[in-house]
């Protein structure tokens, strides 16, 4: 689930390069709802399959993404 992927990468060093298709799918969803900033290569195309994407570079989690993490799992101290 995409929100769980957000928790998984919360403490990762950014920029984070991702090549796994399932992770790229989660990144695309999280980016679309404004929870993280990322670029996906080749650029997103509504006609393409997620398996066609080769790389996602996550530059960071947005303030909205941090709020969502806090809402879902409590303050950072509770799960770090």
C-alpha positions in Angstrom: 0.0 0.0 0.0 1.4 3.4 -0.9 1.1 5.0 2.5 3.1 2.2 4.0 5.8 2.8 1.4 5.9 6.4 2.7 6.6 5.2 6.2 9.3 2.8 4.8 11.2 5.6 3.1 10.7 8.3 5.8 14.2 8.1 7.1 16.0 7.4 3.8 18.6 9.8 2.5 17.2 11.9 -0.3 17.4 11.9 -3.2 16.3 8.3 -3.2 16.7 6.4 -6.5 14.2 3.5 -7.0 14.1 0.9 -9.8 11.6 -1.6 -8.5 8.3 -1.4 -10.5 6.0 -1.9 -7.5 7.8 0.8 -5.6 7.6 3.1 -8.6 3.8 2.5 -8.6 3.6 3.6 -4.9 5.7 6.6 -5.6 3.5 7.7 -8.5 0.4 7.4 -6.3 2.0 9.3 -3.4 3.2 12.0 -5.8 -0.2 12.3 -7.3 -1.8 13.0 -3.9 0.9 15.4 -2.9 2.6 13.4 -0.2 6.1 13.3 -1.8 8.1 15.0 -4.4 9.5 12.8 -7.1 10.5 12.5 -10.8 9.7 9.3 -12.7 11.5 8.3 -15.8 10.6 8.1 -18.5 8.0 10.8 -17.7 4.6 9.6 -16.6 2.3 8.7 -19.5 -1.3 7.8 -18.8 -1.1 5.1 -21.6 2.0 3.4 -20.3 2.2 0.5 -17.9 4.1 0.9 -14.6 6.4 -1.9 -15.8 7.6 0.5 -18.5 9.0 3.0 -15.9 12.7 2.5 -15.3 13.5 4.9 -12.4 11.9 7.1 -9.8 13.9 9.7 -7.9 12.3 10.8 -4.7 13.5 14.2 -3.6 11.6 14.3 -0.4 8.4 14.0 1.6 6.2 17.0 1.6 4.8 18.7 4.7 1.4 17.1 3.8 3.2 13.8 3.7 4.7 14.3 7.1 1.3 15.2 8.4 -0.2 12.1 7.0 2.5 10.0 8.6 1.8 11.6 11.9 -1.9 11.0 11.5 -1.5 7.4 10.6 1.3 6.3 13.0 1.6 9.1 15.6 4.5 11.4 16.4 7.9 10.5 14.9 9.2 9.5 18.3 6.6 6.7 18.5 8.1 4.7 15.6 11.6 5.8 15.1 
